[in-house]
Amino acid sequence: MDLVTQWQAIPIFATEPEEAKFWMAHRLDARLMESSLAGMDQSESTTITLRIDPRMLARLKRMARSRYLNYQSMMKQWLSERLENELRNRQEKL
């Protein structure tokens, strides 16, 4: 299996089967993943406290796990999508 050590070594795929074939023969170098995470600016996010019913949190975690996501990431994605929809709807009304 070939090791991908640079992002530029990953081609742009025309189809999903083409991409699947590539990833069957290649894998990402762990250092490449670490370097991409190390470059993230932590000041771009703010920590908040949010109180949620324990049953709701358990359901969120189960749903996120079924999608192979962290529940906090899934919640941020949902909030982002909802904000975009609200802004789009507001623009349409103007």
Secondary structure, DSSP 8 states (H G I E B T S, - for coil): -EEE-SGGGS---SSHHHHHHHHHHEEE-HHHHHHHHHT--GGG---------HHHHHHHHHHHHHTT--HHHHHHHHHHHHHHHHHHHHHHH-
